Amino acid sequence: YAQSLTVTLQSAAEHLRPGNSLQAIILDGGIQPNNWQMIKESLADYPIQLSMIRPDPSVVDGLMTSHHITRTAYFRLLAGKLLPASIDRVIYLDSDLLI
């Protein structure tokens, strides 16, 4: 997912109005350090502020998971509780989109 996430963020940044920037908070469910480094390096020239939140997996203990519904899938549903209170609005984007 790291490569497709990078493409999604790059395409979003390319469509910003001049002078605007993008704050991207990644709810990390297991991005490997080398992939996180690749994402940061690939997006270094774009007006994107990247940060990562690694939620405690126990917040979804007891919820049904499967091949299609992973623990990480629940993180997006809990974004309002997982993201900092200072954030007023959120747009959730899957990592396989072009903007």
Helices and strands as residue ranges (DSSP letters): H 2-14, E 22-27, H 33-42, E 48-53, G 57-60, H 71-77, H 79-82
